[in-house]
Amino acid sequence: MLQCLAEEVRVSILDNLRKSGYMSIIMDTSTDIAKTDQLVMVARYCDNEGNIHENLIAVSPAEDATAKGLYDLFTEMCDSYNIDWRTLLIGQSYDGANVMKVQVNRLRTLIQKEVPRAIYIWCNAHQLNLVIVDICSSCKDAINFCWCFRMFVLILWC
C-alpha cells in the first residue's frame, strides 16, 4: 500500500517537474548505516503559479564515486524516471567539500558539456554545515550544543 502511495506521489512530482519547463538539481552523496555511499538527487523547479518546489527525486547506491561514475548514475536516474534533463536543466549544485571538490568540478564539467546553460552554484546549506561541523569539534560542550543546532538548521534550510 505504501509503495503504491509513494509511486503516486512520485508520478505527480515528475509530472509537475516536466510541466515546469526548467529545473535545477542538487546532488550529494551520503553514507548509509551499511557504509554504502548513496547518491541523493533533489530537483528544484517552479510551478505555473510561481511556487518553488524542491523534491527528492531519487536515492541510489553510488558504487563508483568518480566524476564519470556519478555522471553515469545521474543520467541513469534521469532516464529511469523519464526526465529529459538535457532540455530542462538550467542549474546544478553540489556540496563542494574538499574531498569531493575535484569530482564535483569534473561532474559539473561533464554536465555542462551536454547542457552549457546548466550553471553551477555552490550549495549554501552545505557551506553553513561545514562551518557548523568545524565549530562542533572545538570542545565537548560545543559538540553537544552544535549537534542539536546543526540538525535544527539543516531542517529549516531544506
Residue pairs with C-beta under 8 A, 6 or more apart in sequence:
10 81
13 43
13 53
13 55
13 57
14 57
14 81
14 82
14 83
16 45
16 47
16 53
17 23
17 43
17 45
17 55
17 57
17 83
17 88
18 83
18 84
18 88
19 47
19 48
20 45
20 46
20 47
20 48
20 88
21 88
22 45
22 46
22 88
22 89
22 90
23 43
23 44
23 45
23 83
23 85
23 88
23 89
23 90
23 91
24 43
24 44
24 45
24 89
24 90
24 91
24 92
24 93
24 121
25 41
25 42
25 43
25 44
25 74
25 85
25 89
25 91
25 92
25 93
26 41
26 42
26 43
26 44
26 54
26 92
26 93
26 94
26 123
27 39
27 40
27 41
27 42
27 70
27 74
27 92
27 93
27 94
28 39
28 40
28 94
28 95
28 123
28 126
29 37
29 38
29 39
29 40
29 62
29 65
29 70
29 100
30 37
30 38
30 40
31 37
31 38
32 38
36 61
37 61
37 62
37 63
37 65
38 59
38 60
38 61
38 62
39 58
39 59
39 60
39 61
39 62
39 70
39 73
39 74
39 77
40 56
40 58
40 59
41 56
41 57
41 58
41 59
41 60
41 74
41 77
42 54
42 55
42 56
42 57
43 53
43 54
43 55
43 57
43 83
44 52
44 53
44 54
44 91
45 52
45 53
45 88
46 52
46 53
47 53
54 158
57 77
57 81
57 83
58 77
58 80
58 81
60 73
60 76
60 77
62 69
62 70
62 73
63 69
64 70
64 72
64 73
65 103
66 103
66 106
67 102
67 103
67 104
67 105
67 106
67 107
67 109
67 110
68 106
68 110
70 103
70 107
71 107
71 110
71 111
74 85
74 107
74 111
75 85
77 83
78 84
78 85
85 115
86 114
86 115
89 111
89 115
89 117
89 118
90 117
90 118
90 119
91 118
91 119
91 120
91 121
92 108
92 111
92 118
92 119
92 120
92 121
93 120
93 121
93 122
93 123
94 100
94 104
94 107
94 108
94 120
94 122
94 123
94 126
95 104
95 123
95 126
95 129
96 104
96 122
96 123
96 126
96 127
97 126
97 130
108 120
111 118
112 118
112 120
124 157
125 154
125 157
125 158
128 153
128 157
129 150
129 153
129 154
132 146
132 149
132 150
132 153
133 150
135 142
135 146
136 142
136 143
136 146
136 147
136 150
137 143
